Amino acid sequence: MSTVWRERLRADVPASLVVVLVALPLSLGIAVASGAPVLAGLISAVVGGVVAGALGGSAVQVSGPAAGLTLIVAQTVATFGWRGACAITMAAGLLQLLLGAARVARAALAVSPAIMHGMLAGVGVVIVLSQLHVLLGDAPQASALANLRALPGELLHNHTPAVFIGVLTLAVLWGWQMLPRVSTYVPAPLAAVVIGTAVAAFTGWELRRVDIPDDLLAFDAGPLWPDATAPTILAAVGAVALVASVESLLCAVAVDRMHDGPRVNLDRELAGQGAANVVAGALGGLPVAGVIVRSTTNVRAGARSRLSAVLHGVWILALVLAAAPVIELIPLPALAALLVYTGVKMVNLTHAQQVHQHREMPVYVLTLVAVVVLGLFEGVLVGMVCALLLSVWRLTHATVRAYHDEHGWHVAIEGSLTFLAVPKLTRALAEVPAGTPVAVELNADFMDHAAVTALHDWRTGHERGGGTVEVHELHHHWYAEAITGQRPPARKVHPTAWLLPRMHRAVPSGARERLTRGARLFHRHGARRVGPLLAELARTGQQPTQLFITCADSRIVPSLITATGPGDLFTVRNVGNLVPRHGDDHDGSVHAAVDFALQVLQVRTITVCGHSGCGALAALLRPDPHPTPMPHLRRWLHHAQPSLHRTDPHPTSPGDHLTRLCQQNVIQQLDHLMTYPPVAERVHDGRLDLVGMYFDIAASQIHLLDPHHHTFTPVSSPTPH
């Protein structure tokens, strides 16, 4: 056996066993909630593992009956009967195969995440409302609203055994996470169902339990083409295929971020899901889709390849054949409690917060409500219409504001300027008095011909009336390109252009004027972007993760080259990014910063960042017989003398000598840091990392120090997708 296969077996076999412990109870519960035979959930778990696992495009995704399909399966069963639902599942699988062959899988990712999260949250609410009745020892009603209306009456009835088992199962599910060591080896769903089953068996209570046919081979639930109109059947097939495909592909993309193995092939994954649904429908199983809970469990358990998903299906089949009597001991209230727990988790507050941050909450809420009130297919349609309307609104929405302050008149324009925004634009421009200077701050992501014409006509008329107009564009030059017919020449980009617009005014000559101008720009454009973050930092205090020691050179902007923001770096800057040895610092400033960073801020990293062309170090290589009287600088630079001594004195060129000195200086300052007892203690204990960084200014290239070989390696840019 090859080494690769030995490593796969060593990782994938234990992972597959862990996934089984999660998949088995969920498969049973989803089958019950869907109104399908219990065995159908187990069939889909086996088929999803073996067929989708072997043929799909993801190395670690695990497929099976999904909670997100529960509502649509229940509706399909109610409309066409169970055998008709199996035929719908087969047809949906064939449609998925065709879509996979047509290589259109990525088109499914165009569905707004707000719709998918809203749909799953709505399904979660429906599952909770229906399974609460089962938990209370009764049968669910025909709709979510009916379940909601009947719930108070159910709560007043006395269903002590069922309620006790259900509540016990829920308590175990929520409390199991408080035992991290145990939950690592025994998943919460398995523990909850086992405990609930054990208590039910010990008490001997009469409860509804899982029912598996005695002769599994005689299970007669194959597909039977339903007696219904073609549009009704096609709508059901399309709904199953759409929801199963989008859920599987989104799950595959999410799981792909969690491992470092082969990347997912979405078209193959879609075809693999289609093949699994064809087989599942033919054998009498539920529709199959990628399941995030099982896939996440698989990755966290150390799975390396698709072998884990396939083996998990094999283990479930073996359990069904060998331990069916044990599975039949499981009480339905325990499975109902498991589904209530799953349904609550489907209303994911993290996803809702992300949707809110992207200002798509109306899509999420309307989809959720429509799924609960109208049904899954109708809810998705409502969500898609809402998302489309929101996109159109954003495309046509622009903010135009004319205002006057102590600096004169301004017109601030943001958003997409189309012909629909022209009335709003002209109304705002009309507020500017004739003959006055005005600055137009244009932050448009798009301008059509009508908007450009309206702005330019107003500008021409205003200037003819004795006024002046300056148009300052952020990002793309829509206006400048439209009126000149060509792209403006390349210009120097301000390093904070992402935060503040580059204004094309004459820069004031005085230092105070430059600072005042910068402050005004910050107040006008930057404060509203970073204001909430700064307010939060003012309330909570700073909690930086590292001490960053770098040169005072004005060309080095730490937050820019490290892509960090306020509150991330505790920064020390001095001439030459020097760290005096412990006890050899007369002013003590660096020592004070190190003490504060370690003792108060509890940083985990100290970075020393040097750079190319450092003037302070260049002075060491060019001793001037008549130096400018700078005694303090000469005294400070003696901390860099050890760096000069460790640098090769026979460089190939003067420029190469300075480069080597700048890099060796970083290594030397890291050595100086190790003379500080608190630093050495934390490094040896593994509580602190020392990092060396070198920034090549001309190439805009960051190099990191390899601590083992004492060489600097450039950081590669991410490969564009």
N, C-alpha and C positions, 0 to 999 in steps of 0.2 A: 504494500500500500504506500502511495506517494506521501511525501511530507505534507502537501497541500490538503489531501484528503484526511490525513490524521488530525491536522489542525482544525479542519471543518467539523469533524466528528466531535472533537474535544469541546468545541464551542457550541455547535448547533444542537447536539443531543440534549444537554441539560437545558438549553433555552427552549426547545420544543416542549419539554415536560412542564416547564413553568407556564408556557402559553396555554397548555391543555387545562391547567388548573383554573385559568381565567375564562377560557372559551366554553368549557362544558356547561357550567351553570348559566352563563349568558345565553347560550344557544337554546337551552331548554326554556328559559324565561321568555325570550323573543318569540319562540314558536307559540307559547301559550298566549302571549299578548296579541299575536297576529290572528288568532282564531284558527290556527293550523294544527294538524296533528303534531304531538310532541316529537315524534320520530322525524318529522320534516326538518326541524331545527338541527338535529344531529346529522341528518344526511347532508345538509348544506354546510355544516362545519367540516365534515370529511371532504366533501367535494371542493369547498373553498380552499382548504389546506392543500390537497393533493393536486387538483387541476389548476386552479389559479396560481398556486405556489410554484408549480413546475413550468407553466406556460407564460406567466405574467412577466412584466418588465421590471419589477422591483425586486431587489435581492432580499429584502427583509420584511416587506409588507405581508401581513397575514389577513386572509379574507375569510368570510363566513357570513352567517345571517347578521344583519346590521340593525341596530335600534332605529336608525334613521329611516329604514324602509318599513318599519312596523305599521305605520298608519296606512301607507299605500297598499301594503299586502292585505291588511284587514279590509280595506275598501274593495280590493280586487276579489277577495274571497266572498264578501257579502254580495257582490254583483254577479260573479260568474260561477260561484261554488269552488270547492277546493281543487277539483281536477281541472276546471277551467282556468284557475289561477296558475296551475302548473304549466298549462299550454301557453299562457301569457308570458310566464318566466322564460320558457324555451324561445318564444318569438323575440322577446327582448334580448336574449343572448345572441340570437342570429343577427339582430340589428347592431349590437355592439361589435360583433365580428366584422360586419361590413364597414362600420365606422373606423374600426382599427385598421382594416385593410386600406381604407381611403386616406389614412394618415391625417385624421382631423382631430386627434386627441387634444391638442393644445387649444383648439377652439372651445372646448368645454371649460377651460380655465378663464374664459372671458365672462363667465357668470360671476356676478359680484359676490365677494365673500359675505357681504351684508345679507344677501338673499340666503346663502347657504347657512350662515349662522342663525338667521331668523327662522329658517325652515326647521333646523335641528332643534332650536329652542321651542318652537311650536310643537314639534313632535314630542319633545320631552314633557311639555305641559299636558298633552293629550295622554301620554303614557301614565303620568302620575295620576291624572283624574280617573282613568279607567282601572288602573291596578290598585288604587286605594279601595275600591269596592271588593276586589278579590282578597285583598289583605283583611278586609272586614268580614270575609266569609260569604260574600254574595257575588253575583255575576255583574259585569259592567253593562252599562246602558248602550244604546245605539250610537250616541254622539257625545262629544266632549261637553256640550252645554247640558245635555240630559244627565250626564254623570255629575256635573257640578250642581244641578238642581236637586238630584237625589242624594247627594252626599250628606247633608245635615240629617236626613232621616236615617241613613245608615249608621251614622255616628251615635244616634240615640238608641239603636237596637243593641241587644246583648249578644255579641259574638266572641265570647271570652277566649276560647282556644285559638281561633284564627287570629284574633287581634294580638294575643300574647306571642304567638310564634312570629307574626309579622313584625311587631315592635322589637322583639328580641333580635331578629335578623337585622333590622335597621340599626339597632344599637351596636351590634358587632361590626357592621359595615363602617359606621362612622368612628367607632372607638378603636378599630384595629390599627388605624394609622398612627395611634399614639404609642404603638409598640414597634418602633422601626426595625429592631433586630429580628423580631418574629415575622413581620410583614415582608421582609426581604425574601424569606424562604417560603412563606405560606401566604398567597394572595388573599386579600380581604373577601372577595366574592366566595371563594372556596370555603374559607373559615366560617363565614356567616351561614352559608347553606348547610354545611356539615353540623354546626352547632344547632341550628334550627331543626334539622332533621333528627338529630340525636335526642333533643328534648321532646319532640313530637312522638318519637318511638318509645321513649322511656315512660311518658305519661299515658300512652295508649289512646290519645284523643282521636275522635273520629274527624278526620280532615280530608279534603280532596287532595289527592296525590297524583304524581306523574303516572301516566298510563302508557306503557310500551307494548305493542303486539307480541304475543307469545312466539309466533313464527315470523321472524323478520323478513324471510324470503317471500312470505305470502302477503306482504304489505301491498295492498292494491290501491295506489293513489297516483297512478301515472297520469300523463296529460290527456285531456279530452277537450277537443276544440269546442269552445262555448257556442251556444245557440244565441247569438246576438248580432246586431247590425255591425257592418264593417267599420263605420266611424267610431263606434263605441269601443270595439276591440283595438283599433289602431291607436286610439287615445290612451288606452290602458297600457299597451305595449310601449308607446313612446314615453309615458310617465315613468314606468319601471326602468326602462333603459336610460332615460335622462338622469333620474335621481341616482341610480346605482353607479352610472358612469362618472358623474360629477363628484359624488362622494368618494369614489375609489381614487380618482385622479388627484383630488385635493389632498386626500390622505397620503397618497404616494409622494406628492411634493413635500408635504410636511415631514414625513418620516425620512425623506432623502436628506434633510438638514441635520438629522440626528446621528448619522454614521459616516464613516470615511471609506466605505466600500464602493462598488460599482454604482454609477449614477443610474437613475431610473430611465427606462425607455417608455414613454407614455403611450405611444401607439401599440407597442407590444403588451403593455399592461391592460389597455382597453380590450384588445383581442383576447387576452388571457381571461379577463373577467367575463367576456362574452362566451367563451368556451365553457367556463365553469357554470354559467347560468343555463346553457343548453343541457349540460349533463345533469345539473340539479333539478331542472324542470322535468327531464325525462325520468328521473328516479323518484320524483315526488317530493322534492325539497323546496325550501324557501329561496327567494332570490338571494344572490351572493353579491357582496361588495367588500371593498377594503375597509377594515375596521381599525380606527385609530387606537382604541384601548388595547387590542391584541397586538397591533404592530408596535406600539410603544413598549409594551411589556416584552416583546421579542427582542427589541434593540437593547433595552436595559438589561436583559438577561444574558447579553453577550453574543447574540446570533451573528454569524458572519456571512451566511449565504441562504439561498432559497431552500436548502435542505431542511432548515428548522421548520419552515411553514409546512413543507410536505410531511415531515415526520409528525408534526402536531395533528394532522389529519389522520395519519395511520394510527396514532395512539388513541384518538377518540373512537375510531372504528373498533379497535381492540377492546376498549372499555365497554362499548355498547354490546358487543358479542359476548364478552366474558362476565360483565357485571350488571346486566339489565335489572335483575331483582333488587340490587342495591340502589340503582337510580330510581326505581319505582317507589322507594321509601320517602323520596323528597316531597314534602307538602307544598301544595300550590301557594299558600300564603307566604312561604319563605321565598319562592321565586317571584311572587308579586312584590315583596319588599325589596328584592334585588332590583327589580325593574323600576320601582319608585326611586330608589337611590340613583339608578342610571339616568332616569328622566330628569331628576334634579340636577345632576351633573351636566346634562345636555344644555341646560340654561346656563351657559358659561359666561360668568361675569367678566372674565378677562377679554373674551371675544367681544362682548358688548362694549367694554371700555375702548377697545381698539376701533370698533365701528364708530363710536362717539367721537373719538379723536379725529377721524377722517370725515366727520360731519355727514355720516350716512345713517344716522339713527332713525329717521323716518322710514327708510327701506327696511331696516331690521324690525322695527315695531309693527309696521303694517303687515309684513310677511308673517311674523309670529301670530298676530291676532287673526289674520285670514286663515292660516293653517288650523288654528283652534276652532274657529267659527265655521268656516266653509269647507275645509278639507285640504289635503296636501297639494294636489295638483292646482286647485284654485288659488291656494296661498302662494305657490311659486309664481303663478301668472301675475297675481297682484304685486308681488315683490319685483318682478321683472318690469312691469309697467311703471311702478314707482321709481325704480332705478333709472329707467329711460327718461322719465320726466325730470328727475333730479339732474341727470347729465345734460339735458337740453337747457334747463334753467341755469346751470353753471356755465354752459357754453355762451349763453346770451346775457349773463349777468355781469354787470360792471359797476364799480363804485366810483362815482365822480363827485368831488367835493371842492368847492371854491371857498377860500377863507383868507382872512387878512390878519397878519400879526405885525410885530414890531419891525419885521424885515420886509414888509410889503405884501403884495398879493401872490397867492399860490393857488394852483389847480392840481389836486392830487387825483390821479386816475389809476385804478387797479382793476384787473380782471380781463375778460374777453370783450373787445369792442367790436360789435357787429352792427348791422343796420338797425337792429332792435334797440340798441343802446344810444342811438344818435339823438333821440328827443331828450333823454336825460343829460347827455353831453352838452347839447346846445343850451339847455336851461341853466346849467352850471356856468358855462362860459359867459352867458348873458349877465351874470352877476358881477363880472369884473368891470369896473368903471373904465370908460374910454380914456385913452391917453396915459395910462399908468403902466409902469413896468410890472411884468408878471412872469413867474417861473412855473412852467408846466412840468410836473413830476410824473412821468409816464411809466407805469409798471404794468404793461399789457402783455399777456401771453399770446394774444392774437389781435390783429386789426384788419378788418376788411376794407374794401375800397370806399364804402359809404362813410365809415368812421374817419378814415384818413382825409377824405375830401372835406368833411364837416370841420375837422380840426384845422386843416390847412386854410380853408376859406376864412374861418374866424381869425386865424393868426394874421393872414394877409390884410384883412379889414382893420384889425386892431393896430397893426403897425402903420397903416396908412393914416390912421387917426392920431398918430403921434406917440403911441405906446411902443413898448418893447416886449418881445416874447422870447424866452429861452426855454427850449424843450430839452429836458434831461431824461434819457431813456435808460432804464435798468434792464439787464438781460438782453433781449433781442431788439434790434433797431428797426422795428416795423415802420415807424414814421419816416425815419431818415432814408431808408431804402425806397419807400414809396414815392417820396417827392424828388429824389435824385436819380432814381432808376438804377442805382448801383450800391453795392455794399460799402459802408464807410471803411477807411483804412484801419488796419490793426492798431490798437493802442495799448498802452501799458495798463494792465489790470491791477486794480488796487487789491492788496491781499485780503481785505475784509469786504470784498464785493458781494460775498454771499450774505452779508449782514446789512451793509449800507450801500446806497446807490452811489456810483461815481459821478459827481456833479462836474459839468464842464464850465465852471466859472473860473475866473482868474483867481489863482490862489493868493490869499493875502501874504504880504511880504513879512510882516512882523510875527514873532513867535506867539505872542498873546492872541493875535488875530487868528492864526492858524488853529490854536487850541480852541478858541471860541467857536470857530466855524465847525471844527470837528465835534464839539459838544452839541452844537445845534443839530448837526446831522444825526448824531446818536439819539437825541431826544425825539427827533422827528421820525426816524426810521428804525433805529435799533432798539430803543427802549421797549416798544410794544412787543418786539419779538422775544427778547430775553427777560422782559420784566417779570413774568410769572416765575421763571426759574430763579432769578435773583431774590424775589420776595420769599420764595421757599427756602433758599439758602440763608437768608437773613433770619428766618424763623428757626431753622434747625441747626444752623452753624455749619462750618465747613467740615467735610469728611473726605479729604483727598485720599487717593490710593497710593500715591507715590510722591517722593521728594525728587524734584527735577533740577539738577545743577547744570547750568549752561553759561555760555559767554554773554557778556553785555553787548556784543556786536548787534547793531540795529537791524541787520539782515536776518537775524534768527528770531522767529516768532514761534515759541514753543507750542502754543495752542494750535497753530496752523499746521506745523509739520507732524503733530501727533493726533490731529483730528479730535481734540478735546475741547471742553468748554469750561465755563465758570464752575469752580468747586472740584475740578478733577486733579489739578496739579498744584502742589506746594512748591513754589519755584524760588530758587536762589540764583542770581545772576551776578557775575563779577568778571573782571578782565581776565580772559584766558581760561574760564571755567576751572579754576584751581581750588583744590581742597588742601589747606595746610595740614601737615602731620599733627597728630594729637600733641598738644603742648607747645606747638610752634606757631601759634597764631596770636599776634599781639592784639589785634582788635577783637578777636573772638566771634565775629559775626557768623562765619560758617559753622563753627562749633555750636553756637546758640541755635542755629537753624536745624542742625542735626538732632540736637537734644529735644527741641520742640516737636520735630516731625516724628521721632521715635516714642517719646514719653507721653505726649499729649495726643497727637493725631494718630498714632499707632499705624503708620504707613507700613506697607508690606514690600515696597520696592524703592530703591534709590537709583536713579539714573544719572550718569554723567554724560553730557552731550557736548562733544567738540564739533568743530566745523572746518571747512577748507579755508585757506587764506587767512588764518587768524593773525591779526596785526600784532598782538602781544607776543605770540611765539615767533613771528617773523623778526621781531626786534632782537630776540636771542641769537638769531643767525647772522644779523648784520650789526655788529657792535659799532657804534658811532664814536669816533675819537673825540668829537665835540658834542656830547649829548645835550639835549634840551634839559634844563634843570627840572627834573621830575623825580625827586628822591623817593617819594612815596611809591611811585610806580616801580622804580628799580628795586626797592625793598620788597614789594609784593611779588615781583617776577622771580625772586630767588626760590619760590615754591615750585617753579617750573624747571629749575636746573636739573633735578633728577630725570626729568623727561628728556632733556637734551643729552644727558650722559647715556641713556639707554637707546638712543637713536643711532642708526648706522652713520658714521662720520664720512662715508664715501658714497654719496648718492650718485645716481646716474645723471641727475639734473638738479638745479637749485629748486625748481618747483616740486620735484619729487621729494627732495629733502624736507621741505616744509610740510608736505602732505604726510610723510612718515612721522614727523615730529608731532603734528596735530593728532594723529592717531595714537602714537605712543604716549602722548600726554594724557589721553583718556584712560589708558591702562594704568598709568602711574597714579592718577588721582583716585582710581578705584583701590589701588594698593594703600594710598594714604588713608582712605576711609576705613580700611581694616585695622588701622592703628587706634581707632576709637573703640574702647572696650564695649560700649553698648551695641555698636555695629557688629563687631566680631562675634559677640555672644549670640546675637540674633541670627547671623548668617550660619553659624555652626549648628544652631538648633533648628534650622529650616524655617524660621519665622520671617526672614528677610532675604530678598534677592537683590544683588547688585548687577546693574545692566550698563554696558558701555554702548554709546551711540555716536556715530560720526555722520555729519550732514554735509554732503557735497553741494555747495550752493549753486555752482554753475549748472550742474546736471539735475538739480532738484531731486537728488537721490539720497535716501537714508541707508546707512550701513549699521549693522548690529555686530557686536563683538562676540566671537566664538570663544567662550572662556577656557576651553580646553586647548585650542591651538593658538590663542592670542592673535587671531586674524579677524578682519572685518569683512562681513559678507553683505552684499546689497540685498535689501528687502525687495522681493519680486512683486510686481503689480498683479492684482487678481486678473485672471483670464476672463475677458468679456464673453458673455454667453450670447 
